[in-house]
Amino acid sequence: MKLNHFTDFGMRVLIYLEHLDENESTSLDELAEKFKISRNHLIKVVQFLSNNNLINTKRGKNGGITIAHKAKTIPIGDLIHLLEQDESPIIDCQAKACIFPSQKCQLKQLFNLGYQAFLKVLNNYYLKDLRFENLNQIINQ
C-alpha cells in the first residue's frame, strides 16, 4: 500500500503546525518553501484541511495558518483515512477481467483487513506523539 501525495503533504502540514508555538502561525509561502512543494498543490491541501476544520486560516496582516483543536484530538489512522479521500477498495476486482472466481478469491478481503489493521495501529497515536526534539530548530531555520 502506498499513501498518495495529498495525504503525505497533509500530514506534513499538520505535523509542522503541531510544532509551532500556540500563538504562532505560518503561511502558504512558508510551508511551500520549507517542504519544497508547489504552492498551487499546497493550496488544495490547506483548503481541504480547513474545510474539514483541522486547521484555521485567516487572511490579512495578522493572518496565517494554525492548527485547529480538532486535529489534535483525531487519531493518526483517522487522519490518514480522511486525507486519502478514497473509499474504493485497495484492489478492484472489477477493473480488469480476472480469471479467479470472485466468490472464491480472498485477496480483496485480505487487503481490506490489512488496511483496517494499518489504521487501527495508527489510531493508537495522535499528532502530539509525532513531536521531534530538534524539529523546532529545523522550523526556525
Rosetta silent file (secondary structure, phi, psi, omega in degrees, C-alpha in Angstrom):
SEQUENCE: MKLNHFTDFGMRVLIYLEHLDENESTSLDELAEKFKISRNHLIKVVQFLSNNNLINTKRGKNGGITIAHKAKTIPIGDLIHLLEQDESPIIDCQAKACIFPSQKCQLKQLFNLGYQAFLKVLNNYYLKDLRFENLNQIINQ
SCORE:     score description
SCORE:     0.000 S_00000001
   1 L     0.000  141.832  179.318    0.000    0.000    0.000 S_00000001
   2 L  -132.705  128.976  177.148    1.196    3.473   -0.792 S_00000001
   3 L   -75.171  147.876 -179.668   -0.268    6.696    0.546 S_00000001
   4 L   -77.359  166.478 -178.754   -0.952    9.375   -2.023 S_00000001
   5 H   -61.797  -36.081 -179.701    0.965   12.674   -2.208 S_00000001
   6 H   -58.651  -45.607  179.035   -2.040   14.576   -0.915 S_00000001
   7 H   -64.920  -43.651  178.313   -2.001   12.556    2.320 S_00000001
   8 H   -56.831  -50.795 -178.336    1.773   12.942    2.620 S_00000001
   9 H   -66.610  -39.252  178.402    1.576   16.724    2.248 S_00000001
  10 H   -61.033  -43.905  178.699   -1.434   16.966    4.556 S_00000001
  11 H   -66.612  -38.937  177.522    0.363   15.088    7.307 S_00000001
  12 H   -59.938  -44.537  179.857    3.498   17.211    6.841 S_00000001
  13 H   -61.806  -47.125 -178.351    1.434   20.387    7.238 S_00000001
  14 H   -64.184  -41.778  178.214   -0.308   19.087   10.364 S_00000001
  15 H   -64.047  -43.458  178.673    2.935   17.915   11.968 S_00000001
  16 H   -59.132  -48.350 -178.945    4.580   21.250   11.170 S_00000001
  17 H   -65.201  -34.391  177.980    1.686   23.199   12.677 S_00000001
  18 H   -61.803  -28.931 -178.251    1.670   20.947   15.750 S_00000001
  19 H   -86.695  -11.128  177.995    5.259   22.038   16.431 S_00000001
  20 L   -72.657  151.773  174.274    4.562   25.750   16.262 S_00000001
  21 L   -61.864  156.157 -172.993    4.087   27.659   19.477 S_00000001
  22 L   -54.756  -37.724 -177.843    0.438   28.078   20.453 S_00000001
  23 L   -99.074   12.466 -178.089    0.171   31.700   19.293 S_00000001
  24 L   -99.166  146.911  177.088    2.366   31.225   16.209 S_00000001
  25 L  -131.345  173.013  177.909    1.101   30.846   12.648 S_00000001
  26 E  -134.684  179.687  179.582    2.588   30.171    9.236 S_00000001
  27 L  -127.696  165.972  175.450    1.762   30.981    5.631 S_00000001
  28 H   -58.757  -43.442 -179.228    1.332   29.051    2.405 S_00000001
  29 H   -61.446  -42.765  179.780    4.542   30.552    1.083 S_00000001
  30 H   -64.360  -44.445  179.068    6.484   29.479    4.169 S_00000001
  31 H   -62.911  -44.482 -179.933    5.093   25.934    4.002 S_00000001
  32 H   -61.333  -40.591  179.615    5.811   25.647    0.277 S_00000001
  33 H   -68.590  -46.156 -178.386    9.374   26.834    0.836 S_00000001
  34 H   -61.177  -43.184 -175.341   10.027   24.580    3.845 S_00000001
  35 H   -94.199   -3.678 -178.248    8.679   21.452    2.150 S_00000001
  36 L    54.361   47.423 -179.638    9.807   22.324   -1.384 S_00000001
  37 L  -116.935  143.757  176.096    6.234   21.701   -2.573 S_00000001
  38 L   -55.161  130.970  178.852    4.390   23.578   -5.295 S_00000001
  39 H   -59.990  -39.366 -179.910    2.327   26.379   -3.753 S_00000001
  40 H   -61.898  -41.023  178.571   -0.560   25.528   -6.089 S_00000001
  41 H   -68.994  -39.013 -179.358   -0.652   21.928   -4.888 S_00000001
  42 H   -65.257  -31.992  177.621   -0.347   23.051   -1.281 S_00000001
  43 H   -57.603  -43.583  179.462   -3.355   25.358   -1.685 S_00000001
  44 H   -62.419  -42.159 -179.694   -5.547   22.301   -2.334 S_00000001
  45 H   -65.177  -48.301 -178.724   -4.193   20.542    0.751 S_00000001
  46 H   -63.516  -40.494  178.238   -4.639   23.584    3.005 S_00000001
  47 H   -62.363  -43.229  177.873   -8.138   24.191    1.654 S_00000001
  48 H   -62.127  -47.521  179.734   -9.090   20.559    2.368 S_00000001
  49 H   -60.877  -39.950  178.340   -7.649   20.729    5.897 S_00000001
  50 H   -67.271  -45.136  179.488   -9.500   23.991    6.511 S_00000001
  51 H   -62.299  -25.810  178.596  -12.806   22.667    5.115 S_00000001
  52 L   -98.235   13.718  175.672  -12.504   19.710    7.492 S_00000001
  53 L    58.213   32.521  177.427  -11.775   22.010   10.454 S_00000001
  54 L   -94.274  -21.553  175.498   -8.296   20.587   11.004 S_00000001
  55 E  -135.824  160.533  174.717   -6.593   23.956   10.556 S_00000001
  56 E  -111.276  134.717  176.700   -7.607   27.576   10.936 S_00000001
  57 E  -123.146  139.804 -179.508   -6.842   30.053    8.188 S_00000001
  58 E  -140.298  128.359 -179.815   -7.052   33.797    8.491 S_00000001
  59 L   -87.296  163.338  173.328   -6.321   36.321    5.773 S_00000001
  60 L   102.974 -174.410 -175.232   -4.759   39.701    6.157 S_00000001
  61 L   -57.442  -44.282 -179.616   -1.941   41.366    8.014 S_00000001
  62 L  -100.342   22.664 -177.277   -2.366   39.334   11.205 S_00000001
  63 L   -85.306 -170.909  178.794   -3.491   36.230    9.353 S_00000001
  64 E   147.979 -172.980 -178.524   -1.909   32.861    8.832 S_00000001
  65 E  -116.378  129.881  177.770   -2.442   29.170    9.238 S_00000001
  66 E  -132.676  160.751  178.238   -2.712   27.498   12.635 S_00000001
  67 E   -79.760  140.461  177.600   -3.650   24.031   13.788 S_00000001
  68 L   -89.388  155.084  179.565   -7.225   23.559   14.988 S_00000001
  69 H   -57.703  -37.039 -178.646   -8.079   21.795   18.221 S_00000001
  70 H   -56.603  -40.021 -178.952   -9.919   19.090   16.250 S_00000001
  71 H   -63.694  -28.313 -178.865   -6.671   17.987   14.556 S_00000001
  72 H   -78.593  -15.816 -175.060   -5.110   17.404   17.955 S_00000001
  73 H  -106.124   -5.186 -179.440   -7.918   15.088   19.052 S_00000001
  74 L   -94.204  129.740  176.875   -8.192   12.846   15.973 S_00000001
  75 L   -62.743  151.886 -177.074   -6.089    9.676   15.939 S_00000001
  76 H   -55.747  -41.849  179.964   -3.488    9.415   13.137 S_00000001
  77 H   -59.273  -41.626  178.426   -5.294    6.499   11.454 S_00000001
  78 H   -68.062  -35.613  176.111   -8.488    8.534   11.140 S_00000001
  79 H   -63.755  -45.189  179.493   -6.483   11.473    9.755 S_00000001
  80 H   -60.271  -47.157 -179.008   -4.875    9.202    7.154 S_00000001
  81 H   -61.250  -41.357  178.271   -8.247    7.743    6.159 S_00000001
  82 H   -64.772  -45.841 -178.685   -9.735   11.236    5.823 S_00000001
  83 H   -67.607  -32.531  179.773   -6.800   12.541    3.786 S_00000001
  84 H   -64.157  -28.771  175.134   -6.791    9.537    1.478 S_00000001
  85 L    50.257   28.393 -175.642  -10.325   10.543    0.357 S_00000001
  86 L  -130.702  109.242 -179.489  -10.719    7.219   -1.371 S_00000001
  87 L   -89.119   -3.449 -179.195  -13.485    4.876   -0.364 S_00000001
  88 L   -72.848  152.386 -179.954  -12.675    2.430   -3.135 S_00000001
  89 L   -65.741  158.153  179.624  -11.130   -0.885   -2.125 S_00000001
  90 L   -60.801  -37.288  178.026   -7.367   -1.328   -2.302 S_00000001
  91 L  -121.681  132.259 -178.351   -7.868   -3.898   -5.009 S_00000001
  92 L  -110.653  102.678 -177.315  -10.679   -3.605   -7.562 S_00000001
  93 L   -67.730  -16.580 -178.000  -11.672   -6.991   -8.921 S_00000001
  94 L   -92.681  -10.832 -175.424  -13.972   -5.351  -11.480 S_00000001
  95 L   -63.284  -42.419  179.075  -11.310   -3.076  -13.010 S_00000001
  96 L  -135.758  154.993  178.132   -9.916   -5.749  -15.330 S_00000001
  97 L   -58.365  134.983 -179.110  -11.055   -9.183  -16.241 S_00000001
  98 L  -122.208  139.636 -177.710   -9.894  -11.658  -13.629 S_00000001
  99 L   -82.416  -12.238 -177.983   -9.561  -15.388  -14.125 S_00000001
 100 L   -91.067  135.926  177.880  -10.325  -16.177  -10.491 S_00000001
 101 L   -64.057  125.841 -173.829  -13.956  -16.607   -9.430 S_00000001
 102 L   -60.982  -30.686 -179.117  -14.763  -13.601   -7.238 S_00000001
 103 L   -72.573  -17.560 -178.846  -16.723  -15.657   -4.707 S_00000001
 104 L  -105.457  -18.964 -178.652  -13.658  -17.837   -4.025 S_00000001
 105 L   -80.521  132.649 -177.666  -10.857  -15.261   -4.163 S_00000001
 106 L  -112.838    8.254 -178.070   -9.979  -13.787   -0.802 S_00000001
 107 H   -61.061  -46.906 -179.633   -7.274  -11.347   -1.891 S_00000001
 108 H   -59.205  -45.531  179.376   -9.576   -8.298   -1.788 S_00000001
 109 H   -62.855  -40.849  179.664  -10.818   -9.244    1.688 S_00000001
 110 H   -63.883  -43.785  177.760   -7.258   -9.803    2.894 S_00000001
 111 H   -63.982  -40.414  178.492   -6.111   -6.386    1.639 S_00000001
 112 H   -64.730  -39.362  175.881   -9.083   -4.695    3.264 S_00000001
 113 H   -63.141  -41.009  178.108   -8.289   -6.427    6.565 S_00000001
 114 H   -62.608  -41.896  178.836   -4.671   -5.278    6.241 S_00000001
 115 H   -63.835  -43.421  178.679   -5.766   -1.687    5.617 S_00000001
 116 H   -64.086  -39.041  177.203   -8.059   -1.765    8.651 S_00000001
 117 H   -64.875  -40.309  177.136   -5.224   -3.194   10.785 S_00000001
 118 H   -57.450  -50.315 -179.740   -2.918   -0.439    9.481 S_00000001
 119 H   -65.343  -37.997 -179.528   -5.420    2.250   10.527 S_00000001
 120 H   -61.916  -43.607  178.006   -6.053    0.536   13.873 S_00000001
 121 H   -63.105  -45.963 -179.542   -2.357    0.643   14.774 S_00000001
 122 H   -65.684  -25.831  179.472   -2.083    4.285   13.718 S_00000001
 123 L   -72.459   -1.601  172.682   -5.162    5.125   15.784 S_00000001
 124 L   -83.767   -1.488 -174.211   -3.073    4.500   18.905 S_00000001
 125 L  -131.063  154.692  178.505   -1.223    7.760   18.158 S_00000001
 126 L  -126.634  169.353 -179.927   -2.001   11.457   17.822 S_00000001
 127 H   -53.964  -37.231 -179.728   -0.118   14.380   16.282 S_00000001
 128 H   -60.560  -25.814  179.498    1.401   15.186   19.683 S_00000001
 129 H   -75.779  -10.608 -179.045    3.083   11.768   19.583 S_00000001
 130 H   -99.758   21.430 -179.324    4.978   12.829   16.452 S_00000001
 131 L   -75.807  139.138  179.416    6.873   15.605   18.184 S_00000001
 132 L  -117.753  135.337 -178.635   10.591   15.780   17.481 S_00000001
 133 L   -59.344  -42.950 -174.902   13.041   17.435   19.821 S_00000001
 134 L   -93.623    1.199 -178.346   15.069   19.055   17.058 S_00000001
 135 H   -66.032  -33.329  178.525   12.165   19.889   14.733 S_00000001
 136 H   -62.144  -34.810  175.817   11.728   23.309   16.323 S_00000001
 137 H   -66.378  -40.940  178.641   15.314   24.086   15.277 S_00000001
 138 H   -64.547  -43.986 -179.510   14.541   22.955   11.726 S_00000001
 139 H   -61.068  -39.389 -175.782   11.321   25.011   11.631 S_00000001
 140 L   -84.252    6.066  178.853   13.111   28.145   12.810 S_00000001
 141 L   -75.046    0.000    0.000   15.871   27.952   10.184 S_00000001
